[in-house]
Amino acid sequence: MRLLLAVLMMVVLAPVASAASGPPTAKCEFTPTPENPAARPVQPPPATVPAKGTVKVTIVTNYGVVVAKLDRANAPCGVENFAHLARSWFYTMSQCWRLTNTTRLGVLQCGDIYRAEEGGPGYKFADEVTGKETYERGTIAYGNQGPGTNGSEFFIVHSFAHIKPVYTVIGHVTHGMDTLDRIVRAGIVPQPDGTLDGAPKKPVRILHVLAG
């Protein structure tokens, strides 16, 4: 009798245990920024997002294509946000306003609609950093204007970035770094002191972003 009861309990409880398990998720808080309303119509992503797997993104520019793999486990909120904005056509027909090529920083900065650091999605979310981040060539990370101010702005490292580990890394380029090299060779509008940190001499436009 005891054996029969034990077997019945296993049969009953097995589906419950199976249903309780599943792919890992993360909780995100996308906070509205009424002082900086959305530059283009877009709703925040869902609050619960996948925390495992990768997302392939293809950034189509007027210089060529850049393909990247985004890592949900490393930055679940950031990756979901980027994919969400891409699928919402937020990045379509936008411009990369800043290009740098200095001894400290070599990045292409994109994701702002109006101008550098202006024109976001109308919300912000927290950083996803450990303090051990590095930003080698091909890294894609969020730009920000202080802690917890992530939105749509991102940068791609075309050489290196000797910066503090306070920028959320969402992935790395897997194909198309030659596109970044062409952008750099086209030149940068220098600062008054000659520093190569400013607008690209020839506009860099994102025609569309595909997110798998």
DOVOKOL-831451 format. One line per 3 residues: number of its first residue (from 1); their letters; for each residue x, y, z of N, C-alpha, C. Coordinates in steps of 0.2 Angstrom, whole numbers. Atoms other than C-alpha are relative to their C-alpha. Last residue first. Example, Ala and Ser with C-alpha at 12.3 -4.5 7.8 and 13.67 -1.06 7.14 Angstrom:
2	sa	-4 -6 -1 68 -5 36 -4 5 3 | 4 -6 0 62 -22 39 4 6 0
//
This chain:
212	gal	2 6 0 83 187 -175 -3 -3 7 | -1 3 -7 84 206 -174 -3 -7 -1 | 4 7 0 86 215 -191 2 -3 7
209	vhl	-3 5 -5 92 233 -190 -5 -6 0 | 5 4 -4 88 246 -204 4 -5 4 | 6 0 5 96 260 -215 -6 -5 4
206	irv	3 7 -1 108 265 -201 -6 -1 -4 | 8 1 -1 116 280 -208 -1 -7 1 | 0 7 -1 135 286 -206 -8 -1 1
203	pkk	5 3 -5 137 303 -213 -1 -7 0 | 6 2 5 153 307 -222 -5 -3 4 | 0 -5 6 165 317 -211 -5 -1 -5
200	pag	-4 3 6 160 307 -196 0 5 -6 | 5 3 5 154 318 -182 4 -3 -5 | 6 -4 2 166 321 -167 -4 -4 -6
197	dlt	6 2 -4 181 314 -158 -5 5 -2 | 4 3 5 198 315 -168 -6 -3 4 | 2 6 -2 206 328 -157 -5 -3 -4
194	gdp	-3 5 5 213 343 -167 -2 -7 2 | -7 1 -2 211 356 -153 3 -6 -4 | -4 -6 1 195 363 -161 8 -1 2
191	qpv	1 -5 -5 188 345 -161 4 6 -2 | -4 -1 -6 190 335 -177 -3 5 5 | -1 -7 -1 177 330 -190 3 1 7
188	iga	4 -3 -5 181 312 -193 1 8 0 | -2 -5 -4 187 302 -208 -5 3 5 | 3 -6 3 182 291 -222 1 6 4
185	rvi	-4 -2 5 195 278 -215 -3 6 -4 | -6 -4 -3 185 276 -199 4 3 -6 | 3 -7 -3 169 272 -209 5 4 3
182	rdl	2 -4 6 178 259 -220 -2 7 3 | -7 -3 2 186 251 -204 -1 5 -6 | -2 -5 -5 168 249 -197 7 3 -2
179	tdm	5 -5 0 162 240 -212 2 6 4 | -3 -4 6 178 229 -212 -5 6 -1 | -4 -5 -2 171 224 -195 4 4 -5
176	ght	1 -7 2 157 216 -204 5 5 3 | -2 -1 7 155 199 -196 -1 7 -2 | -3 6 2 154 192 -178 2 0 -8
173	vhg	1 1 7 152 208 -169 3 -6 -2 | -6 -1 3 151 207 -150 -2 -2 -8 | -2 5 5 137 207 -138 6 2 -3
170	ivt	5 4 3 127 217 -125 2 -6 -5 | -1 4 6 140 225 -114 -5 -5 -2 | 3 7 1 133 237 -102 2 -3 -6
167	yvp	4 0 6 145 252 -99 -3 -7 -1 | 7 -2 -2 152 255 -82 -5 0 -6 | 4 6 1 169 246 -84 -7 2 3
164	kih	2 4 -6 179 262 -85 -5 -5 -1 | 5 -3 -4 186 266 -102 -2 -4 6 | -3 0 -7 201 261 -112 -4 5 4
161	afs	3 -5 -4 191 258 -128 3 -1 7 | 0 2 -7 199 248 -142 -3 6 4 | -7 1 -2 199 248 -161 1 -2 7
158	hvi	-4 2 6 182 248 -169 7 -1 1 | -7 -2 -1 172 248 -153 3 -3 -7 | -4 6 2 153 248 -157 7 2 0
155	ffe	-7 -1 4 143 260 -147 3 -6 -2 | -5 6 0 125 261 -141 6 2 -4 | -7 -2 3 111 274 -138 5 -6 2
152	sgn	-1 3 7 93 267 -136 8 1 -3 | 6 -1 4 90 269 -118 1 -3 -6 | 0 3 6 102 267 -103 -6 1 -4
149	tgp	3 -5 5 102 280 -90 0 -4 -7 | 7 1 1 105 269 -74 -4 4 -6 | 2 6 -2 122 277 -70 -8 -1 -1
146	gqn	-1 1 -7 127 292 -80 -3 -7 2 | -2 -7 -3 124 299 -97 0 0 7 | 5 -3 -5 124 282 -106 2 7 2
143	gya	-2 -6 -3 131 272 -120 -5 3 5 | 4 -6 0 126 254 -122 4 6 3 | 2 -1 -7 139 241 -127 -5 6 0
140	itg	6 -4 0 144 232 -143 -3 1 7 | 5 0 -5 162 225 -143 -6 5 -1 | 6 4 2 170 222 -160 -5 0 6
137	rey	3 -1 7 187 228 -154 -6 -5 -1 | -5 1 5 190 226 -135 -4 1 -7 | 3 -3 6 179 234 -122 5 -1 -6
134	tek	-5 -3 5 182 226 -106 -3 1 -6 | 1 -1 8 170 223 -92 6 3 -3 | -6 3 3 176 218 -74 -1 0 -8
131	gtv	-6 -4 -2 165 230 -64 6 -3 -3 | -3 4 -5 150 217 -65 6 4 3 | -8 0 0 139 227 -76 2 -3 6
128	eda	-1 7 -1 120 227 -81 8 -1 0 | -7 3 3 116 245 -80 0 -7 2 | -6 0 -4 98 250 -76 5 -3 -3
125	fky	0 6 -4 84 256 -87 7 -1 3 | -7 2 -2 78 271 -96 0 -6 4 | -1 4 -6 62 277 -105 7 -2 1
122	gpg	5 -3 -4 56 289 -119 0 -4 7 | 7 4 1 65 279 -133 -5 2 5 | 0 7 -2 80 291 -135 -7 -3 0
119	gee	5 4 4 83 307 -145 0 -7 2 | 7 -3 0 98 317 -139 -4 -4 -5 | 3 0 -7 115 310 -134 -6 3 0
116	ary	-4 4 -5 123 314 -151 -3 1 7 | -7 -1 0 109 321 -162 4 -4 5 | -1 -7 1 91 319 -165 7 2 -2
113	idg	4 -2 6 88 300 -166 2 8 -2 | 4 -6 -2 101 293 -154 -3 3 -7 | 6 1 -4 106 275 -158 -4 6 3
110	cql	6 -1 4 124 277 -164 -6 -1 5 | 6 0 -5 141 279 -157 -6 1 -4 | 5 -3 4 156 273 -167 -6 0 4
107	vgl	6 3 1 171 269 -156 -4 4 -5 | 1 1 7 190 271 -154 -7 -3 -1 | 7 2 2 194 278 -137 -1 0 -8
104	rtt	4 3 -6 210 281 -127 -7 -3 -3 | -4 5 -4 223 284 -140 -4 -3 6 | -5 -3 -4 210 293 -151 4 -6 3
101	ntl	-6 4 2 199 288 -165 6 3 3 | -6 -1 -4 181 293 -161 6 -4 -2 | -5 4 1 165 294 -171 6 2 3
98	rwc	-7 -1 -3 149 302 -166 5 -6 -2 | -2 -7 0 132 305 -174 7 1 2 | -5 1 -5 127 288 -180 4 7 0
95	qsm	-7 -2 2 111 292 -190 5 -1 6 | -3 -4 -6 94 284 -190 7 2 -2 | -1 -7 3 84 277 -205 2 5 5
92	tyf	0 0 7 78 262 -195 1 7 -2 | -7 -1 3 84 262 -177 0 1 -8 | -2 -6 -4 66 263 -169 7 2 -4
89	wsr	-3 -4 5 60 250 -182 2 7 3 | 4 -6 0 50 242 -168 2 5 -5 | 6 2 3 59 226 -171 -5 5 -1
86	alh	-1 2 7 75 235 -169 -6 -2 -3 | 0 -6 4 69 243 -153 1 -1 -7 | 6 -3 0 64 226 -146 0 7 -4
83	afn	4 4 4 80 218 -150 -7 3 -1 | -3 -1 7 90 232 -142 -4 -4 -5 | 1 -7 2 79 231 -126 2 2 -7
80	evg	7 0 2 79 212 -125 -2 7 -2 | 1 4 7 98 213 -126 -7 0 -2 | -3 -3 5 99 226 -112 -1 -3 -7
77	cpa	4 -6 2 87 218 -101 3 4 -6 | 6 2 2 96 201 -102 -5 6 -2 | 4 -6 -1 113 207 -101 -7 -1 -2
74	nar	-4 -5 -3 126 193 -99 -4 7 2 | -2 1 -6 114 179 -101 4 5 3 | 6 -1 -4 105 187 -116 3 -1 8
71	dlk	0 5 -5 121 188 -126 -5 1 5 | 1 -2 -7 120 197 -142 -1 -5 5 | 4 4 -4 128 191 -158 -1 3 7
68	avv	-3 1 -7 133 204 -171 -4 -6 4 | 4 6 -3 132 206 -190 3 -1 7 | -4 2 -6 138 223 -197 -5 -5 3
65	vgy	3 3 -5 133 227 -215 4 -2 6 | 0 7 0 139 240 -227 -3 -3 6 | -7 2 1 144 258 -228 0 -7 -1
62	ntv	-2 -3 7 126 265 -230 7 -2 -2 | -2 -7 1 122 254 -215 1 2 -7 | -2 -2 7 113 238 -212 1 7 0
59	itv	1 -8 1 114 232 -194 2 2 -7 | -4 -2 6 111 213 -193 -2 7 -1 | 3 -6 3 106 206 -176 5 2 -6
56	kvt	-4 -2 6 108 188 -170 -3 7 -2 | 4 -3 5 100 185 -152 5 3 -6 | -3 -5 4 108 173 -140 -5 3 -5
53	gka	0 0 8 102 162 -127 3 6 -3 | -5 5 2 98 163 -108 -1 0 -8 | -7 -1 -2 90 177 -98 5 -5 -2
50	pvt	-4 5 0 73 179 -107 7 1 3 | -3 1 6 63 194 -102 4 -6 1 | -3 6 -1 50 199 -89 3 -2 -7
47	app	-4 0 -6 46 217 -89 4 -6 2 | 4 3 -5 40 218 -107 5 0 6 | 0 8 0 49 230 -118 -4 -3 6
44	pqv	-6 4 -4 45 249 -117 -1 -8 -1 | 2 2 -6 33 256 -131 6 -4 4 | -2 7 -2 39 265 -146 -2 -1 7
41	pra	5 4 -4 34 280 -156 2 -7 1 | 5 4 5 49 289 -161 -4 -4 4 | -1 -3 6 59 302 -151 -3 -3 -6
38	apn	-3 4 5 52 296 -135 0 4 -7 | 5 4 3 50 309 -122 3 -4 -6 | -3 1 6 65 316 -112 -5 -5 -4
35	ept	-4 -6 2 58 325 -97 3 -1 -7 | 4 -6 3 44 312 -97 4 6 -2 | -3 -6 -1 57 298 -94 -4 6 -4
32	ptf	2 -6 5 47 282 -92 5 6 2 | 3 -5 -4 56 268 -81 -1 6 -5 | -1 -5 5 60 251 -89 -4 7 2
29	eck	4 -6 -1 62 240 -75 1 5 -5 | -3 -6 2 68 222 -79 -5 6 2 | 5 -5 -1 65 205 -71 3 7 -2
26	atp	-2 -6 -4 75 191 -78 -5 5 0 | 2 -7 2 71 174 -85 3 5 5 | -1 -6 -5 78 157 -85 -2 6 -3
23	pgs	-6 -5 2 70 144 -97 1 5 5 | 1 -3 7 58 132 -88 6 4 -1 | -6 -2 3 54 123 -72 0 3 -7
20	aas	-3 -5 -4 38 124 -63 7 2 -3 | 3 -7 1 29 115 -76 3 5 3 | -2 -2 7 41 100 -75 -3 7 -2
17	avp	-7 -2 0 39 100 -56 2 2 -7 | -1 -6 -4 20 100 -57 7 3 0 | 2 -6 5 20 87 -71 1 7 4
14	alv	-5 -1 5 30 75 -59 -2 6 -5 | -4 -5 -1 19 78 -44 5 1 -5 | 3 -6 -1 5 67 -48 4 6 0
11	vmm	3 -2 6 15 53 -55 -4 7 0 | -5 -1 5 27 53 -40 -4 2 -7 | -3 -7 -1 13 54 -28 5 2 -5
8	lva	5 -5 2 4 39 -36 3 7 1 | 0 0 7 21 29 -35 -6 5 -2 | -7 -3 3 23 33 -17 0 1 -7
5	lll	0 -7 -1 5 28 -13 6 4 -2 | 5 -2 5 7 11 -22 -1 8 1 | -4 0 7 23 8 -12 -5 3 -5
2	rm	-5 -6 0 14 12 4 3 1 -6 | 4 -6 0 0 0 0 4 6 0
//
